Every structure is written in C-alpha cells, then in structure tokens.
Amino acid sequence: MDLNDICVKSDELHDLFESRKNEIKSMINPTGRKLFSKDNVDLILKAIPEEKNSAKTQTEYVNYWLANLLICQNILLELIRNLKFEYKRLIYDYEEYKNNNFTETPSRFRILNICIMIQRKVYGLCQNIGSALYDYNELYSKINSSLTMKESEFVPPSEFASPYGRFDIVREAEDSLLMNPSKSILGLSATRISMESYVLFKIQDMIRSHLRIKKSNNKIEIKCAEDFRTKELFDCLEELFPEHQKEHAALDRIYSLSSKTIHTAFAYHNYLIWGSFFFSIYAIEEMFKHVSSKELALDKLISRLESHNRLQILNL
C-alpha cells in the first residue's frame, strides 16, 4: 500500500466514523449524546470508572462502551496521522539511501539504519491500527445490539466471561521486548507485569480447579480482592512451593531490579531483560507442574485468604 492508498483509506474511515456517530446519536439516551461533545478528560473518566464494576444498568453500560468507542476512534485517527508522517519519512530517507552517493560509508549505514527503524515503527503503527479497528467494531457491535433491546431484556456481561490466558500474558510481554532491540527502561516493567499476571492467573486457576474437584461443583468461581498486592501474590507462591527457595530469590531480584529501573530511568540491555523474562516464565511454569501434591497447602492458603477477605468463593 502506498501513501495515496493510506490517505484514501483514512478518509473512508473518517466517513465511516461520522456515519456511525450519527446513527448512534439517533438511538441513544440524552446522557449518552452529551458524550459526543466531551473532550478527552471526560471520556477517560467515563471509560475508566473509579470502581471497576460500577455500571449496573443498560444505560450505564452503553455510556461506558460509548466513551471507550469515542476514545478508540480518536486514537485511530491519531495513529493514522502518525502513520502518514512516518511513511513520508521512510520514502524520503530511502530515496536518499538509494540515489545519493555518500562520500563516507558510515553515513550510508546511518541512513539505512534510520530507514530500518522507521520501517519498524510503520509496521508497529499498522499493527496498532488493525487492533484498534477490531476493538472499534467490537464496541460498536455491543452498543448497537444493546440499543436494539429493551432495558428489561438487557443482561449485564459476566466479569468471568473472557479470562486472560497464559499465552496472552506471555505474548504481550514478548511484543513489548521486540519493540526495543537494544536497551530499554520499560522492558523489565513488562517482565514484572507478566510475572504478576501469570502468577495470579495460575494461582486462581489452581484454586478454582481444586475447589471444583473437592466440592464436585463446576459452577464454583473465585474472585481475588481488587487491591491484591504484589507481595501477597509472591507470598502465596512461596507458601505453595517452599522447596524452590533459590527460584523465589531470583524472582525477587528481578522484581526489585524492575522497580529500580522505573524509579531511576535507567535502561538495561535487552539480553538481560530477555533472560529475566524467560527465566521467570519457565521457573513459574516448572513450579506449577507439581500441583497434584499440593492439596493440603492449597486448603491452608484458601483458608488464610478467605479469613483475611482476600479471596471470595462464588457459586454461579
């Protein structure tokens, strides 16, 4: 696709947004219509509510989805503007590289390196635009399907409907590292976040399976406290797998380094970040291979978390 195609497609997208906005405006409630005239700060406050599950009624859910849709639309247009700019830069620099006779070899390598870096950015922008378009259509479908039914027919979506899987967590961290091929400040943060999410995912899955088997009830679901802290998470891991002391020490070292990286804005080489990332994922995976012998430890952990209001057992 050349620059002209990108410009044409972006104009078509803008027209699509406008037609859908008019369509939604004609169907939506007055409070929802006000969102169309709000600036970004109001949309953020509506799209990221103070309480995670504050939406209860059909109207509240539609307004929440609409705020997300408008943010998604604005971001799509901004990403496309960036894509046009970077694409122009890429064409210009590549022509310089291809046509000019450089007197110094380093200058030729430098311009080629710039082209490669811009190409990577263009590729990343295209990926993000594709992802945002998918999200936009999902949000539009939710709004449209909700507006075609009566309030009494509306069923709020289940918070357990779309669990985040193990491979999603790993892939997200990998994508972050792949965008920083040399050094980065945020790479260790991506590793730390993937560790936290992966441990939480595995512990919840382990507890849920244990309870369902023990009580012969496949409708049991669990919910951790929303303010569940990282230290609590790794305390649970150490309580379940005390035999892996050396691994716990290494995971703690990685976590501490990631905090230091953020607070000092110090960039580390990606080989160290990749090493930390793969070690943490494989070490945690190895621990959870031995869950069959952990029934007693699980019962003690569940009892402790329940008694301190850190875990809620639900029968859906």
LINRA-V902942 format. One record per residue. N is the residue number from 1. RES is the residue in three letters. PHI is phi in whole degrees, -180 to 180 (NA if undefined). D_LAST is the distance of its C-alpha to the last C-alpha in whole Angstrom. Layout:
n=N res=RES phi=PHI d_last=D_LAST
n=N res=RES phi=PHI d_last=D_LAST
//
This chain:
n=1 res=MET phi=NA d_last=50
n=2 res=ASP phi=-93 d_last=52
n=3 res=LEU phi=-63 d_last=52
n=4 res=ASN phi=-62 d_last=53
n=5 res=ASP phi=-62 d_last=50
n=6 res=ILE phi=-61 d_last=48
n=7 res=CYS phi=-64 d_last=50
n=8 res=VAL phi=-63 d_last=49
n=9 res=LYS phi=-63 d_last=46
n=10 res=SER phi=-69 d_last=45
n=11 res=ASP phi=-66 d_last=47
n=12 res=GLU phi=-64 d_last=45
n=13 res=LEU phi=-65 d_last=42
n=14 res=HIS phi=-60 d_last=43
n=15 res=ASP phi=-63 d_last=44
n=16 res=LEU phi=-63 d_last=40
n=17 res=PHE phi=-58 d_last=39
n=18 res=GLU phi=-64 d_last=41
n=19 res=SER phi=-67 d_last=40
n=20 res=ARG phi=-71 d_last=37
n=21 res=LYS phi=-60 d_last=37
n=22 res=ASN phi=-65 d_last=39
n=23 res=GLU phi=-64 d_last=37
n=24 res=ILE phi=-67 d_last=34
n=25 res=LYS phi=-58 d_last=36
n=26 res=SER phi=-72 d_last=37
n=27 res=MET phi=-110 d_last=34
n=28 res=ILE phi=-88 d_last=32
n=29 res=ASN phi=-74 d_last=32
n=30 res=PRO phi=-58 d_last=35
n=31 res=THR phi=-66 d_last=33
n=32 res=GLY phi=-69 d_last=32
n=33 res=ARG phi=-62 d_last=35
n=34 res=LYS phi=-64 d_last=36
n=35 res=LEU phi=-64 d_last=35
n=36 res=PHE phi=-67 d_last=37
n=37 res=SER phi=-101 d_last=40
n=38 res=LYS phi=-83 d_last=38
n=39 res=ASP phi=-89 d_last=39
n=40 res=ASN phi=-61 d_last=37
n=41 res=VAL phi=-64 d_last=37
n=42 res=ASP phi=-68 d_last=35
n=43 res=LEU phi=-66 d_last=33
n=44 res=ILE phi=-63 d_last=32
n=45 res=LEU phi=-63 d_last=31
n=46 res=LYS phi=-80 d_last=29
n=47 res=ALA phi=-78 d_last=27
n=48 res=ILE phi=-122 d_last=26
n=49 res=PRO phi=-66 d_last=25
n=50 res=GLU phi=-63 d_last=25
n=51 res=GLU phi=-107 d_last=22
n=52 res=LYS phi=-56 d_last=19
n=53 res=ASN phi=-112 d_last=17
n=54 res=SER phi=-74 d_last=20
n=55 res=ALA phi=-72 d_last=19
n=56 res=LYS phi=-124 d_last=18
n=57 res=THR phi=-99 d_last=20
n=58 res=GLN phi=-59 d_last=21
n=59 res=THR phi=-61 d_last=25
n=60 res=GLU phi=-65 d_last=23
n=61 res=TYR phi=-67 d_last=21
n=62 res=VAL phi=-62 d_last=25
n=63 res=ASN phi=-65 d_last=27
n=64 res=TYR phi=-64 d_last=25
n=65 res=TRP phi=-65 d_last=25
n=66 res=LEU phi=-64 d_last=29
n=67 res=ALA phi=-61 d_last=30
n=68 res=ASN phi=-64 d_last=28
n=69 res=LEU phi=-64 d_last=30
n=70 res=LEU phi=-68 d_last=33
n=71 res=ILE phi=-63 d_last=33
n=72 res=CYS phi=-60 d_last=33
n=73 res=GLN phi=-63 d_last=36
n=74 res=ASN phi=-63 d_last=38
n=75 res=ILE phi=-68 d_last=37
n=76 res=LEU phi=-59 d_last=38
n=77 res=LEU phi=-66 d_last=41
n=78 res=GLU phi=-67 d_last=42
n=79 res=LEU phi=-63 d_last=41
n=80 res=ILE phi=-68 d_last=43
n=81 res=ARG phi=-61 d_last=46
n=82 res=ASN phi=-64 d_last=46
n=83 res=LEU phi=-62 d_last=46
n=84 res=LYS phi=-59 d_last=49
n=85 res=PHE phi=-63 d_last=51
n=86 res=GLU phi=-68 d_last=50
n=87 res=TYR phi=-66 d_last=51
n=88 res=LYS phi=-62 d_last=54
n=89 res=ARG phi=-60 d_last=55
n=90 res=LEU phi=-62 d_last=54
n=91 res=ILE phi=-62 d_last=57
n=92 res=TYR phi=-63 d_last=59
n=93 res=ASP phi=-67 d_last=59
n=94 res=TYR phi=-68 d_last=59
n=95 res=GLU phi=-63 d_last=62
n=96 res=GLU phi=-60 d_last=64
n=97 res=TYR phi=-66 d_last=63
n=98 res=LYS phi=-77 d_last=64
n=99 res=ASN phi=-102 d_last=67
n=100 res=ASN phi=-85 d_last=69
n=101 res=ASN phi=-96 d_last=71
n=102 res=PHE phi=-82 d_last=70
n=103 res=THR phi=-75 d_last=73
n=104 res=GLU phi=-119 d_last=71
n=105 res=THR phi=-59 d_last=68
n=106 res=PRO phi=-56 d_last=66
n=107 res=SER phi=-66 d_last=65
n=108 res=ARG phi=-67 d_last=64
n=109 res=PHE phi=-64 d_last=62
n=110 res=ARG phi=-64 d_last=60
n=111 res=ILE phi=-68 d_last=60
n=112 res=LEU phi=-66 d_last=58
n=113 res=ASN phi=-63 d_last=56
n=114 res=ILE phi=-62 d_last=55
n=115 res=CYS phi=-60 d_last=55
n=116 res=ILE phi=-65 d_last=52
n=117 res=MET phi=-65 d_last=50
n=118 res=ILE phi=-67 d_last=50
n=119 res=GLN phi=-60 d_last=49
n=120 res=ARG phi=-63 d_last=46
n=121 res=LYS phi=-67 d_last=45
n=122 res=VAL phi=-61 d_last=46
n=123 res=TYR phi=-61 d_last=43
n=124 res=GLY phi=-63 d_last=41
n=125 res=LEU phi=-64 d_last=41
n=126 res=CYS phi=-62 d_last=41
n=127 res=GLN phi=-61 d_last=38
n=128 res=ASN phi=-68 d_last=36
n=129 res=ILE phi=-65 d_last=37
n=130 res=GLY phi=-61 d_last=36
n=131 res=SER phi=-66 d_last=32
n=132 res=ALA phi=-66 d_last=33
n=133 res=LEU phi=-63 d_last=34
n=134 res=TYR phi=-61 d_last=30
n=135 res=ASP phi=-63 d_last=28
n=136 res=TYR phi=-60 d_last=30
n=137 res=ASN phi=-67 d_last=30
n=138 res=GLU phi=-63 d_last=26
n=139 res=LEU phi=-65 d_last=26
n=140 res=TYR phi=-61 d_last=29
n=141 res=SER phi=-63 d_last=26
n=142 res=LYS phi=-62 d_last=23
n=143 res=ILE phi=-64 d_last=26
n=144 res=ASN phi=-63 d_last=28
n=145 res=SER phi=-69 d_last=25
n=146 res=SER phi=-69 d_last=23
n=147 res=LEU phi=-73 d_last=27
n=148 res=THR phi=-89 d_last=27
n=149 res=MET phi=-118 d_last=25
n=150 res=LYS phi=-76 d_last=25
n=151 res=GLU phi=-57 d_last=23
n=152 res=SER phi=-68 d_last=21
n=153 res=GLU phi=-90 d_last=20
n=154 res=PHE phi=-73 d_last=19
n=155 res=VAL phi=-114 d_last=15
n=156 res=PRO phi=-57 d_last=14
n=157 res=PRO phi=-66 d_last=13
n=158 res=SER phi=-74 d_last=10
n=159 res=GLU phi=-73 d_last=12
n=160 res=PHE phi=-101 d_last=10
n=161 res=ALA phi=-71 d_last=12
n=162 res=SER phi=-129 d_last=15
n=163 res=PRO phi=-66 d_last=16
n=164 res=TYR phi=-83 d_last=19
n=165 res=GLY phi=-86 d_last=21
n=166 res=ARG phi=-59 d_last=23
n=167 res=PHE phi=-74 d_last=26
n=168 res=ASP phi=-64 d_last=25
n=169 res=ILE phi=-63 d_last=26
n=170 res=VAL phi=-65 d_last=29
n=171 res=ARG phi=-63 d_last=31
n=172 res=GLU phi=-64 d_last=30
n=173 res=ALA phi=-66 d_last=32
n=174 res=GLU phi=-60 d_last=35
n=175 res=ASP phi=-60 d_last=35
n=176 res=SER phi=-64 d_last=36
n=177 res=LEU phi=-70 d_last=39
n=178 res=LEU phi=-65 d_last=40
n=179 res=MET phi=-81 d_last=41
n=180 res=ASN phi=-126 d_last=43
n=181 res=PRO phi=-75 d_last=46
n=182 res=SER phi=-115 d_last=48
n=183 res=LYS phi=-129 d_last=47
n=184 res=SER phi=-159 d_last=44
n=185 res=ILE phi=-89 d_last=42
n=186 res=LEU phi=-86 d_last=39
n=187 res=GLY phi=-60 d_last=39
n=188 res=LEU phi=-68 d_last=38
n=189 res=SER phi=-65 d_last=35
n=190 res=ALA phi=-62 d_last=33
n=191 res=THR phi=-63 d_last=34
n=192 res=ARG phi=-63 d_last=32
n=193 res=ILE phi=-63 d_last=29
n=194 res=SER phi=-64 d_last=29
n=195 res=MET phi=-60 d_last=29
n=196 res=GLU phi=-60 d_last=26
n=197 res=SER phi=-64 d_last=24
n=198 res=TYR phi=-67 d_last=24
n=199 res=VAL phi=-62 d_last=24
n=200 res=LEU phi=-62 d_last=21
n=201 res=PHE phi=-59 d_last=19
n=202 res=LYS phi=-69 d_last=21
n=203 res=ILE phi=-66 d_last=20
n=204 res=GLN phi=-61 d_last=16
n=205 res=ASP phi=-64 d_last=16
n=206 res=MET phi=-66 d_last=18
n=207 res=ILE phi=-65 d_last=16
n=208 res=ARG phi=-60 d_last=13
n=209 res=SER phi=-63 d_last=15
n=210 res=HIS phi=-60 d_last=16
n=211 res=LEU phi=-68 d_last=13
n=212 res=ARG phi=-65 d_last=12
n=213 res=ILE phi=-70 d_last=16
n=214 res=LYS phi=-64 d_last=16
n=215 res=LYS phi=-100 d_last=14
n=216 res=SER phi=51 d_last=14
n=217 res=ASN phi=-142 d_last=10
n=218 res=ASN phi=-80 d_last=9
n=219 res=LYS phi=-94 d_last=5
n=220 res=ILE phi=-70 d_last=6
n=221 res=GLU phi=-131 d_last=7
n=222 res=ILE phi=-126 d_last=10
n=223 res=LYS phi=-142 d_last=12
n=224 res=CYS phi=-82 d_last=15
n=225 res=ALA phi=-58 d_last=18
n=226 res=GLU phi=-67 d_last=19
n=227 res=ASP phi=-99 d_last=23
n=228 res=PHE phi=-59 d_last=22
n=229 res=ARG phi=-89 d_last=26
n=230 res=THR phi=-60 d_last=28
n=231 res=LYS phi=-60 d_last=29
n=232 res=GLU phi=-60 d_last=26
n=233 res=LEU phi=-62 d_last=25
n=234 res=PHE phi=-77 d_last=28
n=235 res=ASP phi=-65 d_last=28
n=236 res=CYS phi=-63 d_last=25
n=237 res=LEU phi=-62 d_last=27
n=238 res=GLU phi=-71 d_last=30
n=239 res=GLU phi=-67 d_last=28
n=240 res=LEU phi=-78 d_last=27
n=241 res=PHE phi=-129 d_last=30
n=242 res=PRO phi=-68 d_last=33
n=243 res=GLU phi=-75 d_last=35
n=244 res=HIS phi=-106 d_last=35
n=245 res=GLN phi=-62 d_last=37
n=246 res=LYS phi=-65 d_last=39
n=247 res=GLU phi=-66 d_last=37
n=248 res=HIS phi=-61 d_last=35
n=249 res=ALA phi=-63 d_last=38
n=250 res=ALA phi=-68 d_last=39
n=251 res=LEU phi=-62 d_last=35
n=252 res=ASP phi=-64 d_last=36
n=253 res=ARG phi=-64 d_last=39
n=254 res=ILE phi=-63 d_last=38
n=255 res=TYR phi=-63 d_last=36
n=256 res=SER phi=-63 d_last=39
n=257 res=LEU phi=-65 d_last=41
n=258 res=SER phi=-65 d_last=38
n=259 res=SER phi=-65 d_last=38
n=260 res=LYS phi=-63 d_last=42
n=261 res=THR phi=-59 d_last=42
n=262 res=ILE phi=-66 d_last=40
n=263 res=HIS phi=-74 d_last=42
n=264 res=THR phi=-109 d_last=46
n=265 res=ALA phi=55 d_last=45
n=266 res=PHE phi=-101 d_last=47
n=267 res=ALA phi=-88 d_last=46
n=268 res=TYR phi=-108 d_last=46
n=269 res=HIS phi=-63 d_last=47
n=270 res=ASN phi=-68 d_last=44
n=271 res=TYR phi=-63 d_last=45
n=272 res=LEU phi=-71 d_last=44
n=273 res=ILE phi=-68 d_last=41
n=274 res=TRP phi=-60 d_last=40
n=275 res=GLY phi=-61 d_last=41
n=276 res=SER phi=-66 d_last=39
n=277 res=PHE phi=-63 d_last=36
n=278 res=PHE phi=-66 d_last=36
n=279 res=PHE phi=-61 d_last=37
n=280 res=SER phi=-63 d_last=34
n=281 res=ILE phi=-66 d_last=31
n=282 res=TYR phi=-69 d_last=33
n=283 res=ALA phi=-65 d_last=33
n=284 res=ILE phi=-67 d_last=30
n=285 res=GLU phi=-60 d_last=29
n=286 res=GLU phi=-64 d_last=31
n=287 res=MET phi=-60 d_last=30
n=288 res=PHE phi=-79 d_last=26
n=289 res=LYS phi=-73 d_last=28
n=290 res=HIS phi=-112 d_last=29
n=291 res=VAL phi=-74 d_last=25
n=292 res=SER phi=-64 d_last=26
n=293 res=SER phi=-99 d_last=28
n=294 res=LYS phi=-113 d_last=26
n=295 res=GLU phi=-60 d_last=23
n=296 res=LEU phi=-65 d_last=25
n=297 res=ALA phi=-63 d_last=25
n=298 res=LEU phi=-66 d_last=22
n=299 res=ASP phi=-59 d_last=21
n=300 res=LYS phi=-65 d_last=24
n=301 res=LEU phi=-65 d_last=22
n=302 res=ILE phi=-61 d_last=19
n=303 res=SER phi=-61 d_last=20
n=304 res=ARG phi=-66 d_last=22
n=305 res=LEU phi=-65 d_last=20
n=306 res=GLU phi=-65 d_last=18
n=307 res=SER phi=-66 d_last=21
n=308 res=HIS phi=-102 d_last=22
n=309 res=ASN phi=57 d_last=19
n=310 res=ARG phi=-101 d_last=19
n=311 res=LEU phi=-144 d_last=15
n=312 res=GLN phi=-122 d_last=12
n=313 res=ILE phi=-101 d_last=10
n=314 res=LEU phi=-116 d_last=6
n=315 res=ASN phi=-115 d_last=4
n=316 res=LEU phi=-76 d_last=0
//
